[in-house]
Every structure is written in C-alpha cells, then in structure tokens.
Amino acid sequence: MAIFVHATLSGVTADQYDALHRELQALPEDPFAGCLSQVCTVTRSGVELFDLWESPEAAERFGAVMLPIAEKLGLPMTSGPPKMSQTHRYRVPGA
C-alpha cells in the first residue's frame, strides 16, 4: 500500500535542501527507488516535503540513507519525525 509522507524541516533553507538533493542523486544506488512523487515547498520557517512512496519500507529505506547525509551537511533536524499516512487512493494523470 502506498504511503504519504509529510516532513517539515524547520530552519532548512532552499540551498541546504538542494545540496542534500545533489548528494542523494550522486549516490551509486538510487535512494529514491520506490518514490512515486515528491514535492518540496519553501516556507518562511523552512522546507516542507510531500512524498508519495510505494510502501512504508521504501520510505524507511530512503530515510536511512538520507538522515546521515543531512547530518553530515549540518542540516537542522529539530522538527521531529515526518507524518506518515496510508494512502486510500492516488492518481497519476496520464499514466
């Protein structure tokens, strides 16, 4: 079952998020495997991420790869864990 993940990264700038994204894309294995959709918004307080994953396991694998890189880059991780919800239904237009 697909899972929706909403993460609020207070204090993280767009530049910091972009640096994290570049590091993740440079990895030899695709850390985004199982990600069906990802949206990042920049707010006054930081960055918000809205992800749709094919399974909770795929989201957890991503987190296990992403967190050490975020820590290495010095991103503030003070917002607590992301909110995860089972998806009742989702649609990809044109698919």
C-alpha positions as CSV (number, residue, x, y, z in Angstrom):
1,M,0.0,0.0,0.0
2,A,1.3,3.4,-0.9
3,I,2.2,5.8,1.9
4,F,2.1,9.6,2.0
5,V,4.9,11.3,4.0
6,H,4.8,15.0,5.1
7,A,8.1,16.3,6.6
8,T,8.6,19.8,7.9
9,L,12.3,20.8,8.1
10,S,12.3,24.0,10.2
11,G,15.4,26.1,9.7
12,V,16.4,24.4,6.5
13,T,17.0,26.7,3.5
14,A,16.3,26.0,-0.1
15,D,20.1,26.0,-0.8
16,Q,20.6,23.4,2.0
17,Y,17.8,21.2,0.6
18,D,19.3,21.5,-2.9
19,A,22.7,20.4,-1.5
20,L,21.1,17.4,0.2
21,H,19.3,16.5,-3.0
22,R,22.5,16.7,-5.1
23,E,24.3,14.4,-2.6
24,L,21.5,11.9,-2.8
25,Q,21.4,12.0,-6.6
26,A,25.2,11.4,-6.7
27,L,24.9,8.1,-4.8
28,P,25.6,4.9,-6.9
29,E,22.3,3.3,-5.9
30,D,19.1,5.3,-6.3
31,P,17.9,6.3,-2.8
32,F,14.6,7.4,-4.4
33,A,13.7,3.9,-5.5
34,G,10.0,3.5,-4.7
35,C,9.3,7.2,-4.6
36,L,6.2,7.8,-6.7
37,S,6.1,11.6,-6.3
38,Q,8.0,14.3,-4.4
39,V,7.1,17.9,-3.9
40,C,9.3,20.4,-1.9
41,T,7.9,23.8,-0.8
42,V,9.9,26.6,0.8
43,T,8.2,28.5,3.6
44,R,9.2,31.3,5.9
45,S,10.2,28.8,8.5
46,G,12.0,26.2,6.4
47,V,11.2,23.5,3.9
48,E,8.2,21.2,3.7
49,L,8.3,17.9,1.8
50,F,5.4,15.9,0.5
51,D,6.3,12.4,-0.7
52,L,4.3,9.5,-2.0
53,W,6.1,6.2,-1.6
54,E,5.1,2.8,-2.9
55,S,5.4,1.3,0.6
56,P,6.4,2.2,4.1
57,E,9.6,0.1,3.6
58,A,10.6,2.2,0.6
59,A,10.1,5.4,2.7
60,E,12.1,3.9,5.6
61,R,15.0,2.9,3.3
62,F,15.1,6.4,2.0
63,G,15.2,7.9,5.5
64,A,18.0,5.5,6.5
65,V,20.1,6.9,3.6
66,M,19.1,10.5,3.8
67,L,19.4,11.2,7.5
68,P,23.2,10.6,7.7
69,I,23.8,12.8,4.7
70,A,21.6,15.5,6.2
71,E,23.6,15.3,9.4
72,K,26.9,15.5,7.5
73,L,25.7,18.6,5.8
74,G,24.7,20.2,9.1
75,L,21.0,20.5,8.4
76,P,19.0,21.3,11.5
77,M,16.8,18.2,12.2
78,T,14.7,19.6,15.1
79,S,11.2,19.3,13.6
80,G,10.6,15.7,14.7
81,P,9.7,12.7,12.6
82,P,7.7,13.0,9.5
83,K,4.0,12.4,9.5
84,M,3.1,9.2,7.6
85,S,-0.3,8.1,6.4
86,Q,-1.6,5.2,4.5
87,T,-2.9,6.3,1.1
88,H,-6.5,5.4,0.4
89,R,-6.2,6.4,-3.3
90,Y,-3.9,8.3,-5.6
91,R,-3.9,9.1,-9.2
92,V,-1.2,9.9,-11.7
93,P,-2.7,11.8,-14.6
94,G,-1.8,10.3,-18.0
95,A,-0.5,7.1,-16.6
